[in-house]
Amino acid sequence: MDTWDSEGFTIGHLSRIVMAMDQHNGGALPTGDSFSPTTRQATERLIRRLECLLFPVEHAWSEAVEGTQLQARTELLGVVIWDLAHQIHRAKRHRCDPQDIPCPELSQAFDTAVEFAAALPEVLAQLSLDAAAAFSGDPAARDTSEIVSCYPGFYAIMVYRLAHRLFEFGVPLLPRLMTEIAHSQTGIDIHPGARIGSSFFIDHGTGVVIGETTEVGNGVTLYQGVTLGALNFPRDEAGQIIRGQKRHPTIGDNVVVYSGATILGGSTTIGEGSIIGGNVWLTESVPPFSRVIAQPKIELKSGHR
C-alpha cells in the first residue's frame, strides 16, 4: 500500500520514477558499494595523496603520523596502494557484467596498484624534468619549488603522468576521471592516452587541449589556448565513429607552440625545432625547424567619426 508523504507523493510513485530511470541504464543497477564506480571525491583524495607523496616539501600530508619523514611517507604509500586498489576494484566492477559475480578483473586490482607504486620513482624523475623545463622557460619563476606549488600547467602534467600510467595498465574510468579533475581545476585538458615526452612545459595553460592519440616529443613548450586535436572522425558504413585510430597530431622534439594555435589531424606532424606562432591553424605537416606565423589582418580606424 502506498504511503503519502507531506508533499502528497506516494513512495510507490517515486519508486516507479526510479525504475523508469533504471531502464535507461540497461536495467536495475547492482546494489552495494563495491558495485559503484569510483567517485570524484575519492579520486580527488587519491590525487592529493599522490601529490603529497611525490612532493612532500611543497605539499605536506596533514594525516602524517609522528616519526621520521621516511616513516610518514612509507605509511602514506601504503595508504595510496590500498586506496588505489579499492578504486581500481570499483572501476573494474563497474565495467563487468552485473551477473558475473565475482568479477574476473577484481583479483588484478591490488597487483596493478603495487605495480603502479613501483613506477612512482620513474614518474617523479619525469616530473622533475618537467619542473626544470618550466624553470628554464619562465623567468618569472624563482625556483622549481614555486613551480611545483603554484603552476597550473605543472599540476595538469603531474596528474596526466600519473593517469597515463594507469591508462597503460588498462585501468578503466579512473585515469580519465583524474585528468578531468585536473581539467576542471586548471582549464587544461590532457587525455590520459596521449604520449608525451620529457621536459614538457605548459605556460599559463588555460584552454590547452591535448587529444587521446597525440604524440609529443621531448622539450616541447605549449602556451595557453593551444589545441592538439582531431580534424575529423572516421566512420564505418553504419555511420558509427571508428575508435582506436590515430586522430591527433605528432609534435617533434623542442617544438614551441604559441597561444591560440590549433594543430589538427592524425597525419599532421610538426618537425623538430619548429616554432608555431600564435593563432595559427595547421592541418598539414611542416618540416623540422620551420617557423609558421599567422599574418594578422589589422584594420586601423581614426578616432574621428
N, C-alpha and C positions, 0 to 999 in steps of 0.2 A: 504494500500500500504506500502511495506517495506521501511524503511529509512536506508540509508547506513551511517555508522559512518566512522571515519578516518582510521580504520583498514580494512574496506571492508566487515565487517559482517553486516547482517541486524538485526534489532530489532526482527523481526519475527523469524529469525533463533535462536536467543538467547532464545526467549520465548519457542520455541519448545524443546530446551535442558532442560529448567527448567521444562516443563510439563512432559518430559520423566523421570526426576528425581522424580517428584511427584508420578508417577506411582509406584515407588519402596517404597514410603511411604504410600501406600494404597489409593492414590487419592490426589487431591489438598488439601493443608493444609488450615485450617481456617485462616482468617485474623484477625489482631488486636492484641495488646499487651497482652490482657487478655487471649488469647488462646495459648501463648507461654509458654513453660516450664520455670521454674526458671533458671536463668543464673548462671554461675560460678562466675562472678563478683559480682552479688547481694548476692550470698551465702558467698563469702569471706568477704563482708561487714558485713553481719549478724554475722558471727563468730567473727569478730573483735569487734563489738559492745557488744556481749555477754561476750567476754574476758574482756573488759573494765568494764562491769557491775559487773562481778564476782570478779575481782581483780583490783580495782581502784588505789591501791598504785603502783602496778607494771606496769599497763597498763592504762595510763591516756587517757581519751576521748578528742580528740582535738576539738570537736564541743560543748563541755560543755558550758552552759550559766553561767553568773556570778551568784553567790549566794552560799548557803551552799552546802556541799557535798551531803546532803540528797536531796536537790532540784535538783542538777545536775543529780544524779543517778535516781531520780524519773522520770525526763524528759527522760533520756536515756531508762528506762524501757518502758515508753510509746512508744518511737520510735521503740524499739525492737518488741513490741507486734504488732504494725501496720505493720512493715516491715515483720515480720514472717507471719502474717495473709495474707498479699499480696502474699508471696511466696508459702504458702500452697494453696492459691486460684489458683495460676498459675499451680502448680504441679498437683492438682486435676483436673483442667480444661483440662490439657494435657492428663489425663487418661480417661476423659469422651468421650462418643460418640460425634463427632463433630456436629451431627444433634440434639443432646439432649441439647437444649438451653431453660432455663438456666440449667446448670449442677446441679444435685441434691446435689452434695457434697459441693458446694461452701458456702452454708449457715453455714456449720460447721467450716469454716476456722478460723473465729475470736474466736469462743468458744475454739477451740483447742489451739490457740495462748495464750489465757488467762490461760487455764489450764496448759500449758507449763510454763508460767511465774510463776504461783503459786508453781510449783515444783522446781524452781531455788534454794531456800534455802536448799532443800534436796540435790540437785546436788552439791552445794557448800560444804556442810558437807562431802559428799563423796570425793570431790576433796581435801579437807583439810586433810583427812586421807591418800589420795594418796601422797600428798606432804610430809606429816610426814613420810610415809614409805620410800620415796626416800631419805629424810634427814637421816633417821636411817640406810639406806643401803649403803650410799655413803659417805665415809669420806672426799671426795674432796669438798663436798657441805659445804658452810659456814653457810647458813641458808635456811629456806624454801622459802624466797623471791627470792633467787638465782635460786631455782628450778623452781618456777613459771615463772620467767623471761627468763630463759635460756635453760631449759632441753627439748629436742625434745620429749622424752618419755612422759613427763608430758603434753605437748601440745597435743600430739596424744590422750592421755587418756581423757583430757578435752573435745576435740571435740567428741570423742566417747561417753562420758557420756551424752552430750547434744543431739547428734544424736540418741542415744539409746532411749531417752525419746520420741522423735518424732516418732521413729520406733514403739514403743509400742502404741503410739496414732494412728497408722495406716496411718501416713502421707507418701505418695509415693515419690519416687525420691529424695527429699531433704535430708533425713538422709544419703543416700548413697553418694550424692554429697558432703556433709560435710566431711565424713570420707575419701573420695578420695582426697579432697583438703589437708587434713592433711597428707595423704599418699604421695602426691607429694611433700610436704614441708619437711617431716621428714624421708621418706623411711619406715614408719611403717604403715602396712595395717591392720586395725581392722574393721571388718564388723559391722555395727550398730546393727545387730541382735544378736551378741554374748552376753552372760550373764556373767558379770564379777563382782566379789565381791569387798569388801572394801580393802583399804590399798594395792593397786596394784602398782607395781613398774616395769617399763621397763628401764633398764640401757643401755645407749648408743643408742640402739634401731634400728639402720639401718638394714633392712631386716627382721624385725619381721612380721609374718603373723598370724592373728587370724581369723579363718573362722566363717561363719554365725551361726552355731549351736554349737560352742564351749561353754563350761561351765567352768568358772574359779572361784575357791573358794576365801576365804579371805587370805590376807597376802602373795600373790604369787609374786615371782620375776622372770622376764624373762630377759635374756641378748640378745645381738644383734644376728640376724640371726636365731632366733627360729621360727619354723613353727608349728602351731597347725592346721593341715589341714585334708583333706578328703583322705581316702585310695583309694576309688573308688566311682563311681556314679551309683547307681542302675537305671536300665532302664526298661521300660514297654515292652509289646510284640511288639510294633511298633518301639522299639529302642530309644524312647524318654526318656530323663532324668526324673526321678521321683523327684519332688521337695517337700520340706516340711519335709523330713525325717532327722533324726539326722545323720550327716556325719562326725562330728568333735569330738575331744576327750573331756573328762571331767578331769579337773585338780583340785585335792583336796586342802584343806587349807594348807597354809605355805609350799608350794612346791617351790623349786628353780630349774629353767631350764637354764643351761649354754649355751654359744654361739654355734650356729650351730646345735643344737639338732632339730630333726624332730620327731614329735609325730602325728600319723595319725590314723583316724578311729573313727566312731561314737560309737563303743563299747569299745574303749580304755579308761581306767580310771587310772589315776596316783594317788595312795593313798596319804593321807595327810602326810605332813612332809617329803616327799621324795626329794631326790636330783638327778637330771638328768644331767649327765656330758656332756661336750661339744662334739658335732658331733655324739651323739647317734642317732640311728634310731630305733624308737619304733612303733610297730603296735599291741602290746598286752598290757594288763593291768599289773600293778605292785602293790603289796600290800603297805599299809602305811609304812612310814619310811624306804623305800628302798633306796639303793644307786646304781645307774645304771651308769656304766662307759664304754666307748668305748675303747677297747685296741688298742692303736696305733701300726701300723706296721712301725718300724723305720729301715731304711737301712743306714748304715754308710759307707762312702767311704773315703779312704785316699786322701790326697792332691796330691799324686803321680800318674802318669799315668801308 
